[in-house]
Amino acid sequence: MMYLVSQPGPLSSAHMEAIELNSAVSFPPGYLRFMKRFGSGTYRGWMNVYSPDNEVLCPFPEYELWEHDADSPITQEQIGECIAIGHTADGDFLAVHPQTKQLLWLPRHAERIERVVVQVQETEDDSMYALLLDDIYSQVYGCGQQGAVYYEPWSETRNHRFLRLPPGTNGLTLPKLSGMFREVFPPDLVVENEFTCLLFYQEIGGYIRFNYAYGQEVAVMFEKDAAQAFVTMEQWLLSQGCVG
């Protein structure tokens, strides 16, 4: 089951109809259903998912970022014809090419464009596209993602607050502080590894991020209409020695 960080922002019916009328484009299985249900957002902190963008890759043929030969899925000129449907934080693009009907991976830090082999079939499940994204992750990185499955819809009402835990504050470390925090405020979902800890809360429509890698940063992401719940959490963090 996919956890939603906040309320989804599905595309309007008019927007969806405009996309579906473009019969020249073959979108990957589940993509249109996913957009209709959840709208644009970030999947598992990895892939930014959005409605088809036929402009962002137009100037890329001039950049000569990738090598091309007889085995390349598209030519350098055809890059500009691609329609982007997502990109990662590292700058990799996921796109479709209308004429060849291929799903393509355009890596930021590699020399070749790769054709993505779709290994999942279309179903009626609204979150089916998430399975495809997980499969793409495995193809690209050679391993599966660990941890919970979550989606962060993009929101124009999202607020943030950055705090810092100074070194030596009451002998606390960020891992210890995050453990104390979740005891006082039991989260709806936890995603934790050696680099970061995310504690998700429906009541604020967001999450608390403890940046273990940096060692000091605590970030609170919350919806504007959840200000009171945010203040309660912020005051607790400040009482433990965090500073703004």
Buried (B, 14 or more C-beta within 10 A) or exposed (E): EBBBBBEBBBBEEEBBEEBEEEEEBEBBBBBBBBBBBBBBBBBBBBBBBBBBBBEBBEEBBEEEBBEBEEEBBBEBEBBBBBBBBBBBEEEBBBBBBBEBEBBBBBBEEBEBBBBBEBEBEBEEEBBBBBBBBBBBBEBBEEEEBEEBBBBBBBBEEBBEBEBBBEEEBEEBBBBBBBEBBBEEBEBEBBBBEEEBBBBBBBBBBBBBBBBBEEEBBBBBBBBEEBEEBBEEBBEBBEEBBBEE
